[in-house]
Amino acid sequence: FEKEMIYGKKHVNIIENYDKDKYDFRNCLAECFNIEPTKLDEIHKLGYEYDVFKEFGPDTNTWYHSTFYKYLKSENGKKMQEIYDNLIKEVVLPYIGLNEALIQVFPSFRIQLPNNVAVAKKHCDSSLGHPYGEINLTYSITDMFDTNTIFIEKDTGQNNFIPMPMKANNNISFNANQNLHYNELNKTGKTRMSMDYRILPLNYIPNKETSSHSTNTKFVDGGYYKYMKI
């Protein structure tokens, strides 16, 4: 799997050559948080502040997260789901080279406020129960740069971390399943918002079921994933 990611040039690689306007989530996020799309990186000015996250749990249990997932379940949130499904089917699966796969039902929301982190601890996803062979992708809602982006091992097990900078409305693929990744303390003065999502090729479906550490959802079709075919 590690070699597939590297030699397939899918590790820390921004997806290019597609109509990014067609798969732009930012207007949905602006509607969700009742803020101008150009001000999403200033959402911390709404005044919801948190101590630096040091444990898993609180880092995914903020006002921002609850507002996002409430919107997602609303009638207006169906537009986001439609954009997401189309992105997977029309862009991501062809990019990976798959005709079918299990895909995360909907992305995980991430927010990195100034002077904070988005995810509390350095980790690789397999240590949290995610199946081996899972391909990670991140969609940038805001610009990701300097200390408000994700830092990930360039080579598995080598602790040679590199940042993943990218402009808003882009998608990047990487091997978070086997490679450690973490956040620096955000000193940019700007909030980073992004969405993580995962693809599991059918040949990597595990024999033993495990569950998500944050929601206790089983990593199976009809649970954490849904089956999609082009």
VENCOR-V75701 format. One record per pair of residues at least 24 apart in sequence whose ideal C-beta (glycine too) atoms are under 10 Angstrom apart, sorted by sequence separation. I is the first residue (numbers start at 0). J is the second residue. D is the distance in whole Angstrom. If there is no record, write none. Layout:
i=I j=J d=D
i=I j=J d=D
//
This chain:
i=80 j=104 d=9
i=139 j=163 d=9
i=142 j=166 d=6
i=143 j=167 d=8
i=149 j=173 d=8
i=151 j=175 d=7
i=154 j=178 d=8
i=155 j=179 d=9
i=167 j=191 d=10
i=169 j=193 d=10
i=170 j=194 d=9
i=199 j=223 d=9
i=80 j=105 d=6
i=139 j=164 d=9
i=141 j=166 d=9
i=142 j=167 d=5
i=152 j=177 d=9
i=153 j=178 d=8
i=167 j=192 d=9
i=199 j=224 d=6
i=201 j=226 d=9
i=79 j=105 d=8
i=137 j=163 d=7
i=139 j=165 d=5
i=141 j=167 d=5
i=142 j=168 d=10
i=143 j=169 d=9
i=149 j=175 d=8
i=152 j=178 d=4
i=167 j=193 d=9
i=170 j=196 d=9
i=172 j=198 d=9
i=197 j=223 d=8
i=198 j=224 d=9
i=79 j=106 d=9
i=138 j=165 d=10
i=139 j=166 d=7
i=140 j=167 d=6
i=141 j=168 d=9
i=142 j=169 d=9
i=151 j=178 d=6
i=152 j=179 d=5
i=176 j=203 d=10
i=197 j=224 d=8
i=109 j=137 d=8
i=123 j=151 d=9
i=137 j=165 d=8
i=139 j=167 d=5
i=140 j=168 d=8
i=143 j=171 d=9
i=151 j=179 d=7
i=152 j=180 d=7
i=165 j=193 d=9
i=76 j=105 d=9
i=101 j=130 d=9
i=109 j=138 d=10
i=121 j=150 d=9
i=123 j=152 d=8
i=138 j=167 d=9
i=139 j=168 d=7
i=150 j=179 d=9
i=151 j=180 d=4
i=152 j=181 d=10
i=198 j=227 d=9
i=32 j=62 d=10
i=103 j=133 d=9
i=106 j=136 d=8
i=107 j=137 d=10
i=110 j=140 d=9
i=111 j=141 d=9
i=116 j=146 d=10
i=117 j=147 d=8
i=138 j=168 d=8
i=139 j=169 d=5
i=150 j=180 d=6
i=151 j=181 d=8
i=163 j=193 d=10
i=32 j=63 d=8
i=106 j=137 d=9
i=109 j=140 d=9
i=110 j=141 d=9
i=116 j=147 d=9
i=117 j=148 d=10
i=118 j=149 d=8
i=121 j=152 d=10
i=138 j=169 d=7
i=139 j=170 d=8
i=149 j=180 d=6
i=150 j=181 d=6
i=31 j=63 d=10
i=101 j=133 d=9
i=102 j=134 d=10
i=103 j=135 d=10
i=106 j=138 d=7
i=108 j=140 d=9
i=111 j=143 d=9
i=114 j=146 d=10
i=115 j=147 d=10
i=117 j=149 d=8
i=123 j=155 d=9
i=137 j=169 d=9
i=138 j=170 d=5
i=139 j=171 d=8
i=149 j=181 d=8
i=150 j=182 d=7
i=33 j=66 d=9
i=72 j=105 d=10
i=103 j=136 d=9
i=113 j=146 d=10
i=123 j=156 d=9
i=137 j=170 d=7
i=138 j=171 d=8
i=149 j=182 d=7
i=150 j=183 d=6
i=32 j=66 d=6
i=71 j=105 d=6
i=100 j=134 d=9
i=102 j=136 d=10
i=109 j=143 d=10
i=113 j=147 d=8
i=136 j=170 d=6
i=137 j=171 d=5
i=148 j=182 d=8
i=149 j=183 d=9
i=31 j=66 d=6
i=32 j=67 d=8
i=71 j=106 d=9
i=111 j=146 d=9
i=112 j=147 d=9
i=136 j=171 d=7
i=137 j=172 d=8
i=147 j=182 d=8
i=148 j=183 d=8
i=31 j=67 d=6
i=111 j=147 d=5
i=135 j=171 d=9
i=136 j=172 d=5
i=137 j=173 d=8
i=146 j=182 d=8
i=147 j=183 d=8
i=31 j=68 d=10
i=68 j=105 d=9
i=71 j=108 d=8
i=97 j=134 d=9
i=111 j=148 d=8
i=121 j=158 d=10
i=135 j=172 d=7
i=136 j=173 d=8
i=146 j=183 d=4
i=147 j=184 d=9
i=148 j=185 d=9
i=31 j=69 d=9
i=32 j=70 d=8
i=111 j=149 d=9
i=134 j=172 d=6
i=135 j=173 d=6
i=137 j=175 d=9
i=145 j=183 d=8
i=146 j=184 d=6
i=147 j=185 d=4
i=28 j=67 d=8
i=31 j=70 d=4
i=67 j=106 d=10
i=68 j=107 d=10
i=95 j=134 d=6
i=121 j=160 d=9
i=134 j=173 d=8
i=135 j=174 d=7
i=136 j=175 d=9
i=146 j=185 d=5
i=147 j=186 d=8
i=148 j=187 d=9
i=27 j=67 d=10
i=30 j=70 d=8
i=31 j=71 d=8
i=67 j=107 d=10
i=68 j=108 d=7
i=109 j=149 d=9
i=134 j=174 d=7
i=135 j=175 d=4
i=145 j=185 d=8
i=146 j=186 d=5
i=147 j=187 d=5
i=67 j=108 d=4
i=95 j=136 d=9
i=133 j=174 d=9
i=134 j=175 d=9
i=135 j=176 d=7
i=145 j=186 d=7
i=146 j=187 d=6
i=147 j=188 d=9
i=28 j=70 d=9
i=31 j=73 d=9
i=66 j=108 d=9
i=67 j=109 d=10
i=94 j=136 d=9
i=133 j=175 d=8
i=134 j=176 d=8
i=145 j=187 d=5
i=147 j=189 d=6
i=149 j=191 d=9
i=27 j=70 d=8
i=30 j=73 d=10
i=64 j=107 d=9
i=65 j=108 d=10
i=67 j=110 d=8
i=91 j=134 d=9
i=133 j=176 d=5
i=135 j=178 d=9
i=144 j=187 d=7
i=145 j=188 d=10
i=146 j=189 d=10
i=147 j=190 d=8
i=148 j=191 d=7
i=27 j=71 d=9
i=31 j=75 d=8
i=64 j=108 d=6
i=132 j=176 d=7
i=133 j=177 d=9
i=143 j=187 d=10
i=145 j=189 d=9
i=147 j=191 d=4
i=149 j=193 d=8
i=30 j=75 d=6
i=31 j=76 d=8
i=63 j=108 d=7
i=64 j=109 d=9
i=91 j=136 d=7
i=131 j=176 d=7
i=132 j=177 d=9
i=135 j=180 d=9
i=142 j=187 d=9
i=144 j=189 d=8
i=146 j=191 d=9
i=147 j=192 d=10
i=148 j=193 d=9
i=30 j=76 d=9
i=63 j=109 d=10
i=64 j=110 d=7
i=129 j=175 d=8
i=130 j=176 d=8
i=131 j=177 d=8
i=143 j=189 d=10
i=145 j=191 d=10
i=147 j=193 d=10
i=149 j=195 d=9
i=61 j=108 d=9
i=63 j=110 d=5
i=129 j=176 d=6
i=142 j=189 d=7
i=144 j=191 d=8
i=27 j=75 d=8
i=30 j=78 d=9
i=31 j=79 d=8
i=59 j=107 d=8
i=62 j=110 d=10
i=129 j=177 d=10
i=141 j=189 d=7
i=143 j=191 d=5
i=27 j=76 d=8
i=30 j=79 d=9
i=59 j=108 d=8
i=61 j=110 d=7
i=63 j=112 d=8
i=87 j=136 d=9
i=127 j=176 d=10
i=141 j=190 d=7
i=142 j=191 d=8
i=143 j=192 d=9
i=59 j=109 d=8
i=86 j=136 d=9
i=124 j=174 d=9
i=125 j=175 d=9
i=126 j=176 d=10
i=140 j=190 d=10
i=141 j=191 d=6
i=142 j=192 d=10
i=143 j=193 d=7
i=27 j=78 d=6
i=28 j=79 d=8
i=58 j=109 d=9
i=59 j=110 d=9
i=61 j=112 d=9
i=123 j=174 d=9
i=124 j=175 d=5
i=125 j=176 d=5
i=126 j=177 d=10
i=140 j=191 d=8
i=141 j=192 d=5
i=26 j=78 d=9
i=27 j=79 d=5
i=58 j=110 d=9
i=86 j=138 d=8
i=123 j=175 d=6
i=124 j=176 d=5
i=125 j=177 d=6
i=139 j=191 d=8
i=140 j=192 d=4
i=141 j=193 d=7
i=26 j=79 d=10
i=27 j=80 d=10
i=58 j=111 d=9
i=122 j=175 d=9
i=123 j=176 d=6
i=124 j=177 d=8
i=125 j=178 d=10
i=126 j=179 d=9
i=139 j=192 d=8
i=140 j=193 d=6
i=24 j=78 d=9
i=61 j=115 d=10
i=123 j=177 d=6
i=124 j=178 d=9
i=138 j=192 d=10
i=139 j=193 d=5
i=140 j=194 d=7
i=24 j=79 d=6
i=27 j=82 d=7
i=83 j=138 d=9
i=123 j=178 d=6
i=124 j=179 d=10
i=138 j=193 d=6
i=139 j=194 d=9
i=26 j=82 d=10
i=27 j=83 d=10
i=123 j=179 d=5
i=124 j=180 d=9
i=137 j=193 d=5
i=138 j=194 d=5
i=58 j=115 d=9
i=122 j=179 d=7
i=123 j=180 d=7
i=137 j=194 d=7
i=138 j=195 d=8
i=24 j=82 d=6
i=58 j=116 d=7
i=59 j=117 d=9
i=121 j=179 d=6
i=122 j=180 d=7
i=136 j=194 d=9
i=137 j=195 d=5
i=138 j=196 d=7
i=23 j=82 d=8
i=24 j=83 d=8
i=52 j=111 d=10
i=58 j=117 d=7
i=59 j=118 d=8
i=121 j=180 d=7
i=122 j=181 d=7
i=136 j=195 d=7
i=137 j=196 d=8
i=22 j=82 d=6
i=52 j=112 d=9
i=58 j=118 d=6
i=59 j=119 d=9
i=121 j=181 d=4
i=135 j=195 d=7
i=136 j=196 d=5
i=21 j=82 d=8
i=22 j=83 d=8
i=49 j=110 d=10
i=51 j=112 d=10
i=58 j=119 d=5
i=120 j=181 d=7
i=121 j=182 d=9
i=135 j=196 d=8
i=136 j=197 d=7
i=24 j=86 d=9
i=57 j=119 d=7
i=58 j=120 d=9
i=118 j=180 d=8
i=119 j=181 d=9
i=120 j=182 d=9
i=134 j=196 d=10
i=135 j=197 d=6
i=136 j=198 d=7
i=22 j=85 d=7
i=23 j=86 d=10
i=47 j=110 d=10
i=49 j=112 d=7
i=51 j=114 d=7
i=52 j=115 d=6
i=53 j=116 d=9
i=55 j=118 d=8
i=56 j=119 d=8
i=118 j=181 d=7
i=119 j=182 d=9
i=134 j=197 d=7
i=135 j=198 d=8
i=21 j=85 d=8
i=22 j=86 d=4
i=48 j=112 d=7
i=50 j=114 d=10
i=51 j=115 d=5
i=52 j=116 d=6
i=55 j=119 d=5
i=117 j=181 d=10
i=118 j=182 d=6
i=133 j=197 d=5
i=134 j=198 d=5
i=21 j=86 d=8
i=22 j=87 d=10
i=47 j=112 d=8
i=48 j=113 d=9
i=49 j=114 d=10
i=50 j=115 d=8
i=51 j=116 d=7
i=52 j=117 d=8
i=54 j=119 d=5
i=55 j=120 d=6
i=116 j=181 d=8
i=117 j=182 d=5
i=133 j=198 d=7
i=134 j=199 d=8
i=48 j=114 d=9
i=49 j=115 d=6
i=52 j=118 d=8
i=53 j=119 d=6
i=54 j=120 d=8
i=116 j=182 d=4
i=132 j=198 d=9
i=133 j=199 d=5
i=134 j=200 d=7
i=22 j=89 d=8
i=43 j=110 d=9
i=48 j=115 d=9
i=52 j=119 d=4
i=53 j=120 d=8
i=55 j=122 d=8
i=115 j=182 d=8
i=116 j=183 d=8
i=130 j=197 d=9
i=132 j=199 d=6
i=133 j=200 d=9
i=21 j=89 d=8
i=22 j=90 d=7
i=42 j=110 d=8
i=43 j=111 d=10
i=51 j=119 d=9
i=52 j=120 d=9
i=116 j=184 d=6
i=117 j=185 d=8
i=129 j=197 d=7
i=131 j=199 d=9
i=132 j=200 d=6
i=17 j=86 d=9
i=21 j=90 d=9
i=22 j=91 d=10
i=43 j=112 d=5
i=44 j=113 d=10
i=115 j=184 d=7
i=116 j=185 d=7
i=130 j=199 d=6
i=132 j=201 d=10
i=134 j=203 d=9
i=42 j=112 d=8
i=43 j=113 d=6
i=114 j=184 d=6
i=115 j=185 d=6
i=129 j=199 d=9
i=130 j=200 d=10
i=132 j=202 d=7
i=133 j=203 d=7
i=18 j=89 d=9
i=19 j=90 d=9
i=43 j=114 d=9
i=111 j=182 d=6
i=113 j=184 d=9
i=114 j=185 d=6
i=124 j=195 d=9
i=132 j=203 d=3
i=14 j=86 d=10
i=17 j=89 d=8
i=18 j=90 d=9
i=41 j=113 d=10
i=43 j=115 d=9
i=55 j=127 d=8
i=111 j=183 d=9
i=113 j=185 d=5
i=114 j=186 d=7
i=131 j=203 d=6
i=132 j=204 d=8
i=133 j=205 d=10
i=17 j=90 d=5
i=40 j=113 d=10
i=109 j=182 d=9
i=111 j=184 d=9
i=112 j=185 d=7
i=113 j=186 d=8
i=114 j=187 d=10
i=117 j=190 d=10
i=124 j=197 d=8
i=130 j=203 d=6
i=132 j=205 d=8
i=16 j=90 d=9
i=17 j=91 d=9
i=111 j=185 d=5
i=113 j=187 d=7
i=114 j=188 d=9
i=117 j=191 d=7
i=130 j=204 d=7
i=131 j=205 d=7
i=113 j=188 d=6
i=115 j=190 d=9
i=117 j=192 d=9
i=130 j=205 d=5
i=14 j=90 d=7
i=17 j=93 d=9
i=94 j=170 d=9
i=111 j=187 d=9
i=113 j=189 d=7
i=115 j=191 d=10
i=117 j=193 d=8
i=129 j=205 d=10
i=14 j=91 d=7
i=17 j=94 d=8
i=31 j=108 d=10
i=95 j=172 d=8
i=112 j=189 d=10
i=113 j=190 d=7
i=118 j=195 d=9
i=130 j=207 d=9
i=16 j=94 d=9
i=94 j=172 d=8
i=111 j=189 d=9
i=112 j=190 d=5
i=113 j=191 d=9
i=117 j=195 d=9
i=130 j=208 d=9
i=15 j=94 d=9
i=91 j=170 d=7
i=111 j=190 d=7
i=112 j=191 d=8
i=130 j=209 d=7
i=14 j=94 d=5
i=28 j=108 d=9
i=90 j=170 d=8
i=110 j=190 d=6
i=111 j=191 d=4
i=112 j=192 d=10
i=128 j=208 d=10
i=129 j=209 d=8
i=14 j=95 d=10
i=91 j=172 d=8
i=110 j=191 d=7
i=111 j=192 d=8
i=128 j=209 d=4
i=12 j=94 d=9
i=24 j=106 d=9
i=109 j=191 d=8
i=110 j=192 d=5
i=111 j=193 d=8
i=127 j=209 d=9
i=128 j=210 d=6
i=129 j=211 d=8
i=109 j=192 d=7
i=110 j=193 d=8
i=127 j=210 d=10
i=128 j=211 d=7
i=129 j=212 d=9
i=86 j=170 d=8
i=108 j=192 d=8
i=109 j=193 d=5
i=125 j=209 d=10
i=127 j=211 d=8
i=128 j=212 d=6
i=9 j=94 d=8
i=108 j=193 d=8
i=109 j=194 d=7
i=127 j=212 d=5
i=133 j=218 d=8
i=9 j=95 d=7
i=107 j=193 d=9
i=108 j=194 d=6
i=109 j=195 d=6
i=126 j=212 d=9
i=127 j=213 d=8
i=7 j=94 d=10
i=9 j=96 d=9
i=106 j=193 d=9
i=107 j=194 d=7
i=108 j=195 d=8
i=128 j=215 d=10
i=7 j=95 d=8
i=106 j=194 d=4
i=107 j=195 d=5
i=124 j=212 d=10
i=130 j=218 d=5
i=7 j=96 d=7
i=105 j=194 d=9
i=106 j=195 d=6
i=107 j=196 d=7
i=128 j=217 d=10
i=129 j=218 d=7
i=130 j=219 d=10
i=106 j=196 d=4
i=107 j=197 d=9
i=122 j=212 d=10
i=128 j=218 d=7
i=133 j=223 d=10
i=4 j=95 d=10
i=103 j=194 d=10
i=105 j=196 d=8
i=106 j=197 d=9
i=133 j=224 d=9
i=3 j=95 d=10
i=103 j=195 d=8
i=104 j=196 d=9
i=3 j=96 d=10
i=103 j=196 d=5
i=130 j=223 d=9
i=102 j=196 d=7
i=103 j=197 d=5
i=129 j=223 d=9
i=130 j=224 d=9
i=102 j=197 d=7
i=103 j=198 d=8
i=128 j=223 d=10
i=101 j=197 d=9
i=102 j=198 d=6
i=103 j=199 d=8
i=100 j=197 d=10
i=101 j=198 d=7
i=102 j=199 d=8
i=42 j=140 d=10
i=100 j=198 d=5
i=101 j=199 d=4
i=42 j=141 d=9
i=100 j=199 d=6
i=101 j=200 d=8
i=40 j=140 d=9
i=41 j=141 d=9
i=100 j=200 d=5
i=101 j=201 d=7
i=39 j=140 d=6
i=40 j=141 d=4
i=97 j=198 d=7
i=99 j=200 d=9
i=100 j=201 d=6
i=39 j=141 d=5
i=40 j=142 d=7
i=99 j=201 d=6
i=100 j=202 d=10
i=101 j=203 d=9
i=38 j=141 d=10
i=39 j=142 d=10
i=40 j=143 d=10
i=95 j=198 d=6
i=97 j=200 d=6
i=98 j=201 d=10
i=100 j=203 d=9
i=101 j=204 d=7
i=36 j=140 d=10
i=94 j=198 d=10
i=96 j=200 d=9
i=97 j=201 d=8
i=100 j=204 d=10
i=107 j=211 d=9
i=36 j=141 d=10
i=91 j=196 d=8
i=95 j=200 d=8
i=97 j=202 d=10
i=92 j=198 d=7
i=107 j=213 d=8
i=40 j=147 d=9
i=91 j=198 d=7
i=107 j=214 d=9
i=92 j=200 d=10
i=103 j=211 d=10
i=87 j=196 d=8
i=86 j=196 d=9
i=29 j=140 d=10
i=83 j=194 d=9
i=87 j=198 d=8
i=28 j=140 d=6
i=104 j=216 d=9
i=25 j=138 d=10
i=27 j=140 d=10
i=28 j=141 d=9
i=83 j=196 d=8
i=24 j=138 d=7
i=25 j=139 d=10
i=23 j=138 d=10
i=24 j=139 d=10
i=25 j=140 d=6
i=79 j=194 d=9
i=103 j=218 d=10
i=22 j=138 d=8
i=24 j=140 d=6
i=25 j=141 d=8
i=104 j=220 d=10
i=23 j=140 d=10
i=101 j=218 d=9
i=104 j=221 d=9
i=101 j=219 d=8
i=102 j=220 d=10
i=104 j=222 d=8
i=101 j=220 d=6
i=104 j=223 d=7
i=101 j=221 d=10
i=103 j=223 d=6
i=104 j=224 d=7
i=105 j=225 d=9
i=101 j=222 d=10
i=102 j=223 d=10
i=103 j=224 d=6
i=104 j=225 d=5
i=14 j=136 d=8
i=101 j=223 d=8
i=102 j=224 d=6
i=103 j=225 d=8
i=101 j=224 d=4
i=102 j=225 d=6
i=10 j=134 d=9
i=12 j=136 d=10
i=13 j=137 d=10
i=14 j=138 d=10
i=58 j=182 d=9
i=100 j=224 d=9
i=101 j=225 d=7
i=102 j=226 d=8
i=9 j=134 d=7
i=10 j=135 d=10
i=67 j=192 d=9
i=100 j=225 d=10
i=101 j=226 d=6
i=102 j=227 d=5
i=9 j=135 d=10
i=13 j=139 d=9
i=100 j=226 d=8
i=101 j=227 d=8
i=7 j=134 d=10
i=9 j=136 d=9
i=40 j=167 d=8
i=63 j=190 d=9
i=67 j=194 d=9
i=99 j=226 d=7
i=100 j=227 d=6
i=4 j=132 d=10
i=39 j=167 d=8
i=99 j=227 d=7
i=100 j=228 d=8
i=3 j=132 d=9
i=63 j=192 d=8
i=98 j=227 d=10
i=99 j=228 d=4
i=100 j=229 d=9
i=4 j=134 d=7
i=37 j=167 d=10
i=52 j=182 d=9
i=97 j=227 d=9
i=98 j=228 d=6
i=99 j=229 d=7
i=0 j=131 d=6
i=3 j=134 d=9
i=4 j=135 d=10
i=36 j=167 d=9
i=97 j=228 d=9
i=98 j=229 d=5
i=0 j=132 d=5
i=97 j=229 d=8
i=0 j=133 d=9
i=51 j=184 d=7
i=0 j=134 d=9
i=51 j=185 d=10
i=92 j=227 d=7
i=91 j=227 d=10
i=92 j=228 d=9
i=93 j=229 d=7
i=92 j=229 d=6
i=11 j=149 d=9
i=87 j=225 d=10
i=88 j=227 d=6
i=11 j=151 d=6
i=87 j=227 d=6
i=88 j=228 d=8
i=89 j=229 d=8
i=10 j=151 d=9
i=11 j=152 d=9
i=84 j=225 d=9
i=88 j=229 d=6
i=10 j=152 d=9
i=11 j=153 d=7
i=25 j=167 d=7
i=43 j=185 d=10
i=87 j=229 d=9
i=10 j=153 d=8
i=24 j=167 d=10
i=25 j=168 d=6
i=84 j=227 d=7
i=10 j=154 d=9
i=23 j=167 d=9
i=24 j=168 d=8
i=10 j=155 d=9
i=23 j=168 d=5
i=43 j=188 d=9
i=45 j=190 d=10
i=22 j=168 d=8
i=43 j=189 d=8
i=44 j=190 d=9
i=19 j=166 d=10
i=40 j=187 d=9
i=41 j=188 d=9
i=42 j=189 d=10
i=43 j=190 d=5
i=5 j=153 d=10
i=19 j=167 d=10
i=20 j=168 d=8
i=22 j=170 d=8
i=40 j=188 d=9
i=41 j=189 d=7
i=42 j=190 d=5
i=5 j=154 d=8
i=19 j=168 d=5
i=40 j=189 d=4
i=41 j=190 d=7
i=5 j=155 d=9
i=11 j=161 d=7
i=13 j=163 d=9
i=19 j=169 d=7
i=39 j=189 d=10
i=40 j=190 d=5
i=42 j=192 d=7
i=4 j=155 d=9
i=11 j=162 d=9
i=12 j=163 d=10
i=13 j=164 d=9
i=19 j=170 d=9
i=39 j=190 d=7
i=40 j=191 d=7
i=11 j=163 d=6
i=13 j=165 d=6
i=38 j=190 d=10
i=39 j=191 d=10
i=40 j=192 d=7
i=1 j=154 d=9
i=2 j=155 d=10
i=13 j=166 d=9
i=17 j=170 d=9
i=39 j=192 d=6
i=59 j=212 d=10
i=60 j=213 d=9
i=1 j=155 d=5
i=15 j=169 d=9
i=59 j=213 d=6
i=0 j=155 d=10
i=1 j=156 d=9
i=14 j=169 d=7
i=15 j=170 d=9
i=58 j=213 d=9
i=59 j=214 d=9
i=13 j=169 d=6
i=14 j=170 d=5
i=56 j=212 d=9
i=13 j=170 d=7
i=14 j=171 d=7
i=55 j=212 d=7
i=56 j=213 d=7
i=12 j=170 d=10
i=13 j=171 d=5
i=14 j=172 d=7
i=55 j=213 d=7
i=12 j=171 d=7
i=13 j=172 d=8
i=11 j=171 d=7
i=12 j=172 d=5
i=32 j=192 d=9
i=10 j=171 d=10
i=11 j=172 d=8
i=12 j=173 d=7
i=9 j=171 d=10
i=10 j=172 d=7
i=11 j=173 d=5
i=9 j=172 d=5
i=10 j=173 d=5
i=11 j=174 d=8
i=8 j=172 d=9
i=9 j=173 d=8
i=10 j=174 d=5
i=28 j=192 d=7
i=7 j=172 d=9
i=9 j=174 d=8
i=10 j=175 d=10
i=28 j=194 d=9
i=10 j=177 d=10
i=11 j=178 d=9
i=25 j=192 d=9
i=4 j=172 d=8
i=10 j=178 d=8
i=24 j=192 d=10
i=4 j=173 d=8
i=5 j=174 d=8
i=4 j=174 d=5
i=24 j=194 d=7
i=3 j=174 d=9
i=4 j=176 d=9
i=1 j=174 d=6
i=4 j=177 d=8
i=0 j=174 d=8
i=4 j=178 d=9
i=1 j=176 d=9
i=0 j=176 d=7
i=1 j=177 d=6
i=0 j=177 d=7
i=1 j=178 d=8
i=3 j=200 d=9
i=0 j=200 d=9
i=0 j=202 d=10
i=0 j=203 d=7
//
